[in-house]
Amino acid sequence: MPDPIPFDEWRPDLSSRTNPGAEARGVMSVAGQYGPFPSLQDYGAQAQAEAIVQGASVFYDSATVPHIFFGDASKLYHLESRVATDRSISGGYSVGGSDTWQFAQFGDNVIAVSRNVAPQVFNMTVQPVVDFDDLGGSPPFGATSVARVGDFLWLGKDFTV
């Protein structure tokens, strides 16, 4: 009779860091062991956009402070102390109902793009906090995607990068 296949001891209470043979789903690693996901929190009415949110992202600045950004058809928001603060340029934006906001981080800057809008930039470390502004240089107007690849920021529009 062949030798049995060697399996690790079944220990689903330990994370894969301490027990690489186990896999648990629907949980998260907490101090080297598995624990339940925390409950969802309702941030309340002050954390809401004025219209349907068409894109959102969370980024950490160089001091590891989290920043939550989201946008609707006419505004870009920065969640500050559980309050959605309008950080749009004056006059706002005109984003179509089927278009989305895409966000990317480059250093301490957050870049937001959407069709029919000039690419926007927000610096997370400037005090006092300022609004989004047009990205400098000559980026493509109406970029529909943005990504950081290594030390480069890439903007895409339709089938062009």
C-alpha positions, 0 to 999 in steps of 0.5 A, a space after each residue: 500500500 502506498 504511503 499516505 499523502 502528508 497533510 498539515 494538521 487541520 487548524 482553521 483557527 490559525 492564519 496562513 502565516 503560521 499554518 500555510 496548509 489551511 485556508 479559511 474564507 469569510 474571515 480576516 487575519 487578526 494578530 496571527 489568527 482568524 477573526 470575523 470581519 467587522 460590522 459595517 458602519 453607517 457614516 450617516 447622512 453627512 457622509 453622503 453625496 448629493 447624487 449617485 456616487 459614480 466612483 470612489 477610492 481610499 488612499 493613504 498619505 505619506 503619514 499613513 493617514 487614510 483619505 476617502 474620495 468619491 464623486 458624483 455627476 457634478 462634484 468630487 468629495 473628500 470624506 473628512 471626519 465622516 462629513 462629505 466635503 465638496 472639493 470640486 473646482 468652482 463650477 463643478 463637473 459635468 459627468 454623464 450618467 453612465 460615466 465613472 470617476 477613476 482615481 489613482 495615487 501618485 505620491 501624496 497626490 490623488 488624480 481623478 479622471 472622467 469623460 468630459 472632464 480635465 484630469 483633476 489633482 488633489 494633494 492630501 498633505 497640503 494644509 489648509 486643505 485645498 480643492 481639486 484642481 486641473 492636473 498640470 502639463 498637457 494631460 488628455 482631456 476626458 481621460 477615462 482611466 488612470 493608473 500608477 505603474 512604477 514611477 509613472 502615471 498613466 492616463 487612458 482615453 478610449 483605446 489610447 494610453 
